[in-house]
Amino acid sequence: MLEINTQPGMTATSLTPEQAAFCGISGEELVNHLLEIAQCDE
């Protein structure tokens, strides 16, 4: 990751989805993963 950012850009031209795509992660997979790790299932 480039940086820890609480409000990363998530447009088609932003770095976060571009970095994910470089790693073979689709936009949908990225959002689903972020939602998964944000849940408080304790």
PDB file of N, CA, C and O in Angstrom:
ATOM      1  N   MET A   1       0.826  -1.184   0.000  1.00  0.00           N
ATOM      2  CA  MET A   1       0.000   0.000   0.000  1.00  0.00           C
ATOM      3  C   MET A   1       0.871   1.248   0.000  1.00  0.00           C
ATOM      4  O   MET A   1       1.982   1.258   0.530  1.00  0.00           O
ATOM      5  N   LEU A   2       0.349   2.266  -0.591  1.00  0.00           N
ATOM      6  CA  LEU A   2       1.041   3.548  -0.662  1.00  0.00           C
ATOM      7  C   LEU A   2       1.047   4.248   0.694  1.00  0.00           C
ATOM      8  O   LEU A   2       2.073   4.779   1.118  1.00  0.00           O
ATOM      9  N   GLU A   3      -0.093   4.248   1.371  1.00  0.00           N
ATOM     10  CA  GLU A   3      -0.208   4.927   2.662  1.00  0.00           C
ATOM     11  C   GLU A   3      -1.458   4.448   3.372  1.00  0.00           C
ATOM     12  O   GLU A   3      -2.347   3.862   2.754  1.00  0.00           O
ATOM     13  N   ILE A   4      -1.524   4.697   4.671  1.00  0.00           N
ATOM     14  CA  ILE A   4      -2.754   4.456   5.414  1.00  0.00           C
ATOM     15  C   ILE A   4      -3.570   5.732   5.299  1.00  0.00           C
ATOM     16  O   ILE A   4      -3.114   6.805   5.695  1.00  0.00           O
ATOM     17  N   ASN A   5      -4.763   5.618   4.764  1.00  0.00           N
ATOM     18  CA  ASN A   5      -5.585   6.785   4.477  1.00  0.00           C
ATOM     19  C   ASN A   5      -7.023   6.453   4.853  1.00  0.00           C
ATOM     20  O   ASN A   5      -7.584   5.483   4.344  1.00  0.00           O
ATOM     21  N   THR A   6      -7.625   7.243   5.734  1.00  0.00           N
ATOM     22  CA  THR A   6      -8.996   6.972   6.158  1.00  0.00           C
ATOM     23  C   THR A   6     -10.020   7.309   5.086  1.00  0.00           C
ATOM     24  O   THR A   6     -11.158   6.843   5.151  1.00  0.00           O
ATOM     25  N   GLN A   7      -9.634   8.112   4.102  1.00  0.00           N
ATOM     26  CA  GLN A   7     -10.539   8.462   3.016  1.00  0.00           C
ATOM     27  C   GLN A   7      -9.803   8.372   1.679  1.00  0.00           C
ATOM     28  O   GLN A   7      -9.549   9.391   1.038  1.00  0.00           O
ATOM     29  N   PRO A   8      -9.462   7.153   1.261  1.00  0.00           N
ATOM     30  CA  PRO A   8      -8.724   7.027   0.000  1.00  0.00           C
ATOM     31  C   PRO A   8      -9.616   7.359  -1.193  1.00  0.00           C
ATOM     32  O   PRO A   8     -10.829   7.152  -1.152  1.00  0.00           O
ATOM     33  N   GLY A   9      -9.012   7.868  -2.234  1.00  0.00           N
ATOM     34  CA  GLY A   9      -9.763   8.110  -3.456  1.00  0.00           C
ATOM     35  C   GLY A   9     -10.211   6.783  -4.040  1.00  0.00           C
ATOM     36  O   GLY A   9      -9.425   5.839  -4.118  1.00  0.00           O
ATOM     37  N   MET A  10     -11.460   6.705  -4.448  1.00  0.00           N
ATOM     38  CA  MET A  10     -11.980   5.450  -4.980  1.00  0.00           C
ATOM     39  C   MET A  10     -12.585   5.632  -6.372  1.00  0.00           C
ATOM     40  O   MET A  10     -13.439   4.848  -6.787  1.00  0.00           O
ATOM     41  N   THR A  11     -12.143   6.666  -7.093  1.00  0.00           N
ATOM     42  CA  THR A  11     -12.611   6.840  -8.459  1.00  0.00           C
ATOM     43  C   THR A  11     -11.781   5.953  -9.381  1.00  0.00           C
ATOM     44  O   THR A  11     -10.786   5.366  -8.956  1.00  0.00           O
ATOM     45  N   ALA A  12     -12.183   5.861 -10.616  1.00  0.00           N
ATOM     46  CA  ALA A  12     -11.475   5.016 -11.582  1.00  0.00           C
ATOM     47  C   ALA A  12     -10.033   5.465 -11.794  1.00  0.00           C
ATOM     48  O   ALA A  12      -9.190   4.666 -12.203  1.00  0.00           O
ATOM     49  N   THR A  13      -9.743   6.733 -11.521  1.00  0.00           N
ATOM     50  CA  THR A  13      -8.384   7.240 -11.743  1.00  0.00           C
ATOM     51  C   THR A  13      -7.596   7.435 -10.448  1.00  0.00           C
ATOM     52  O   THR A  13      -6.496   7.988 -10.476  1.00  0.00           O
ATOM     53  N   SER A  14      -8.140   6.992  -9.317  1.00  0.00           N
ATOM     54  CA  SER A  14      -7.451   7.133  -8.030  1.00  0.00           C
ATOM     55  C   SER A  14      -6.392   6.049  -7.860  1.00  0.00           C
ATOM     56  O   SER A  14      -6.451   4.998  -8.498  1.00  0.00           O
ATOM     57  N   LEU A  15      -5.425   6.321  -6.988  1.00  0.00           N
ATOM     58  CA  LEU A  15      -4.325   5.376  -6.780  1.00  0.00           C
ATOM     59  C   LEU A  15      -4.755   4.075  -6.109  1.00  0.00           C
ATOM     60  O   LEU A  15      -4.230   3.013  -6.444  1.00  0.00           O
ATOM     61  N   THR A  16      -5.700   4.133  -5.169  1.00  0.00           N
ATOM     62  CA  THR A  16      -6.071   2.923  -4.427  1.00  0.00           C
ATOM     63  C   THR A  16      -6.612   1.825  -5.341  1.00  0.00           C
ATOM     64  O   THR A  16      -6.097   0.707  -5.295  1.00  0.00           O
ATOM     65  N   PRO A  17      -7.628   2.090  -6.171  1.00  0.00           N
ATOM     66  CA  PRO A  17      -8.097   1.028  -7.067  1.00  0.00           C
ATOM     67  C   PRO A  17      -7.053   0.655  -8.126  1.00  0.00           C
ATOM     68  O   PRO A  17      -7.010  -0.486  -8.586  1.00  0.00           O
ATOM     69  N   GLU A  18      -6.223   1.613  -8.503  1.00  0.00           N
ATOM     70  CA  GLU A  18      -5.155   1.327  -9.471  1.00  0.00           C
ATOM     71  C   GLU A  18      -4.149   0.341  -8.878  1.00  0.00           C
ATOM     72  O   GLU A  18      -3.709  -0.586  -9.559  1.00  0.00           O
ATOM     73  N   GLN A  19      -3.785   0.541  -7.610  1.00  0.00           N
ATOM     74  CA  GLN A  19      -2.860  -0.370  -6.932  1.00  0.00           C
ATOM     75  C   GLN A  19      -3.481  -1.749  -6.772  1.00  0.00           C
ATOM     76  O   GLN A  19      -2.805  -2.760  -6.965  1.00  0.00           O
ATOM     77  N   ALA A  20      -4.757  -1.799  -6.424  1.00  0.00           N
ATOM     78  CA  ALA A  20      -5.439  -3.083  -6.271  1.00  0.00           C
ATOM     79  C   ALA A  20      -5.462  -3.830  -7.603  1.00  0.00           C
ATOM     80  O   ALA A  20      -5.191  -5.030  -7.649  1.00  0.00           O
ATOM     81  N   ALA A  21      -5.783  -3.126  -8.678  1.00  0.00           N
ATOM     82  CA  ALA A  21      -5.817  -3.747 -10.004  1.00  0.00           C
ATOM     83  C   ALA A  21      -4.447  -4.293 -10.388  1.00  0.00           C
ATOM     84  O   ALA A  21      -4.352  -5.359 -10.996  1.00  0.00           O
ATOM     85  N   PHE A  22      -3.398  -3.577 -10.041  1.00  0.00           N
ATOM     86  CA  PHE A  22      -2.033  -4.036 -10.318  1.00  0.00           C
ATOM     87  C   PHE A  22      -1.762  -5.371  -9.623  1.00  0.00           C
ATOM     88  O   PHE A  22      -1.019  -6.210 -10.133  1.00  0.00           O
ATOM     89  N   CYS A  23      -2.374  -5.555  -8.451  1.00  0.00           N
ATOM     90  CA  CYS A  23      -2.212  -6.798  -7.677  1.00  0.00           C
ATOM     91  C   CYS A  23      -3.243  -7.856  -8.062  1.00  0.00           C
ATOM     92  O   CYS A  23      -3.295  -8.923  -7.450  1.00  0.00           O
ATOM     93  N   GLY A  24      -4.059  -7.567  -9.072  1.00  0.00           N
ATOM     94  CA  GLY A  24      -5.049  -8.540  -9.528  1.00  0.00           C
ATOM     95  C   GLY A  24      -6.339  -8.542  -8.732  1.00  0.00           C
ATOM     96  O   GLY A  24      -7.090  -9.516  -8.773  1.00  0.00           O
ATOM     97  N   ILE A  25      -6.609  -7.464  -8.008  1.00  0.00           N
ATOM     98  CA  ILE A  25      -7.817  -7.358  -7.190  1.00  0.00           C
ATOM     99  C   ILE A  25      -8.793  -6.417  -7.892  1.00  0.00           C
ATOM    100  O   ILE A  25      -8.454  -5.274  -8.197  1.00  0.00           O
ATOM    101  N   SER A  26     -10.004  -6.905  -8.144  1.00  0.00           N
ATOM    102  CA  SER A  26     -11.003  -6.066  -8.811  1.00  0.00           C
ATOM    103  C   SER A  26     -11.541  -5.015  -7.846  1.00  0.00           C
ATOM    104  O   SER A  26     -11.354  -5.118  -6.633  1.00  0.00           O
ATOM    105  N   GLY A  27     -12.202  -4.019  -8.389  1.00  0.00           N
ATOM    106  CA  GLY A  27     -12.806  -2.989  -7.556  1.00  0.00           C
ATOM    107  C   GLY A  27     -13.834  -3.568  -6.606  1.00  0.00           C
ATOM    108  O   GLY A  27     -13.906  -3.175  -5.441  1.00  0.00           O
ATOM    109  N   GLU A  28     -14.632  -4.508  -7.104  1.00  0.00           N
ATOM    110  CA  GLU A  28     -15.645  -5.156  -6.264  1.00  0.00           C
ATOM    111  C   GLU A  28     -14.993  -5.947  -5.129  1.00  0.00           C
ATOM    112  O   GLU A  28     -15.449  -5.889  -3.987  1.00  0.00           O
ATOM    113  N   GLU A  29     -13.933  -6.682  -5.443  1.00  0.00           N
ATOM    114  CA  GLU A  29     -13.216  -7.438  -4.409  1.00  0.00           C
ATOM    115  C   GLU A  29     -12.624  -6.503  -3.357  1.00  0.00           C
ATOM    116  O   GLU A  29     -12.664  -6.798  -2.163  1.00  0.00           O
ATOM    117  N   LEU A  30     -12.080  -5.385  -3.803  1.00  0.00           N
ATOM    118  CA  LEU A  30     -11.485  -4.415  -2.882  1.00  0.00           C
ATOM    119  C   LEU A  30     -12.528  -3.874  -1.910  1.00  0.00           C
ATOM    120  O   LEU A  30     -12.296  -3.839  -0.702  1.00  0.00           O
ATOM    121  N   VAL A  31     -13.668  -3.456  -2.433  1.00  0.00           N
ATOM    122  CA  VAL A  31     -14.728  -2.906  -1.581  1.00  0.00           C
ATOM    123  C   VAL A  31     -15.249  -3.973  -0.626  1.00  0.00           C
ATOM    124  O   VAL A  31     -15.460  -3.697   0.555  1.00  0.00           O
ATOM    125  N   ASN A  32     -15.461  -5.192  -1.129  1.00  0.00           N
ATOM    126  CA  ASN A  32     -15.938  -6.269  -0.258  1.00  0.00           C
ATOM    127  C   ASN A  32     -14.949  -6.553   0.865  1.00  0.00           C
ATOM    128  O   ASN A  32     -15.353  -6.768   2.007  1.00  0.00           O
ATOM    129  N   HIS A  33     -13.666  -6.556   0.552  1.00  0.00           N
ATOM    130  CA  HIS A  33     -12.643  -6.796   1.574  1.00  0.00           C
ATOM    131  C   HIS A  33     -12.647  -5.677   2.615  1.00  0.00           C
ATOM    132  O   HIS A  33     -12.564  -5.945   3.814  1.00  0.00           O
ATOM    133  N   LEU A  34     -12.741  -4.438   2.168  1.00  0.00           N
ATOM    134  CA  LEU A  34     -12.775  -3.310   3.104  1.00  0.00           C
ATOM    135  C   LEU A  34     -13.991  -3.396   4.026  1.00  0.00           C
ATOM    136  O   LEU A  34     -13.897  -3.098   5.217  1.00  0.00           O
ATOM    137  N   LEU A  35     -15.136  -3.807   3.467  1.00  0.00           N
ATOM    138  CA  LEU A  35     -16.337  -3.961   4.291  1.00  0.00           C
ATOM    139  C   LEU A  35     -16.178  -5.099   5.293  1.00  0.00           C
ATOM    140  O   LEU A  35     -16.607  -4.987   6.441  1.00  0.00           O
ATOM    141  N   GLU A  36     -15.556  -6.202   4.852  1.00  0.00           N
ATOM    142  CA  GLU A  36     -15.318  -7.342   5.745  1.00  0.00           C
ATOM    143  C   GLU A  36     -14.467  -6.951   6.945  1.00  0.00           C
ATOM    144  O   GLU A  36     -14.810  -7.260   8.087  1.00  0.00           O
ATOM    145  N   ILE A  37     -13.356  -6.272   6.683  1.00  0.00           N
ATOM    146  CA  ILE A  37     -12.447  -5.946   7.784  1.00  0.00           C
ATOM    147  C   ILE A  37     -12.976  -4.811   8.659  1.00  0.00           C
ATOM    148  O   ILE A  37     -12.489  -4.603   9.770  1.00  0.00           O
ATOM    149  N   ALA A  38     -13.975  -4.076   8.157  1.00  0.00           N
ATOM    150  CA  ALA A  38     -14.550  -2.983   8.945  1.00  0.00           C
ATOM    151  C   ALA A  38     -15.622  -3.473   9.922  1.00  0.00           C
ATOM    152  O   ALA A  38     -15.995  -2.754  10.849  1.00  0.00           O
ATOM    153  N   GLN A  39     -16.116  -4.701   9.711  1.00  0.00           N
ATOM    154  CA  GLN A  39     -17.152  -5.234  10.592  1.00  0.00           C
ATOM    155  C   GLN A  39     -16.584  -5.536  11.970  1.00  0.00           C
ATOM    156  O   GLN A  39     -15.428  -5.934  12.111  1.00  0.00           O
ATOM    157  N   CYS A  40     -17.409  -5.341  12.968  1.00  0.00           N
ATOM    158  CA  CYS A  40     -17.018  -5.649  14.351  1.00  0.00           C
ATOM    159  C   CYS A  40     -17.740  -6.922  14.773  1.00  0.00           C
ATOM    160  O   CYS A  40     -18.833  -6.865  15.336  1.00  0.00           O
ATOM    161  N   ASP A  41     -17.135  -8.057  14.504  1.00  0.00           N
ATOM    162  CA  ASP A  41     -17.761  -9.347  14.817  1.00  0.00           C
ATOM    163  C   ASP A  41     -17.211  -9.963  16.093  1.00  0.00           C
ATOM    164  O   ASP A  41     -17.107 -11.185  16.192  1.00  0.00           O
ATOM    165  N   GLU A  42     -16.866  -9.157  17.048  1.00  0.00           N
ATOM    166  CA  GLU A  42     -16.292  -9.691  18.291  1.00  0.00           C
ATOM    167  C   GLU A  42     -17.355 -10.076  19.278  1.00  0.00           C
ATOM    168  O   GLU A  42     -17.041 -10.542  20.373  1.00  0.00           O
TER     169      GLU A  42
END
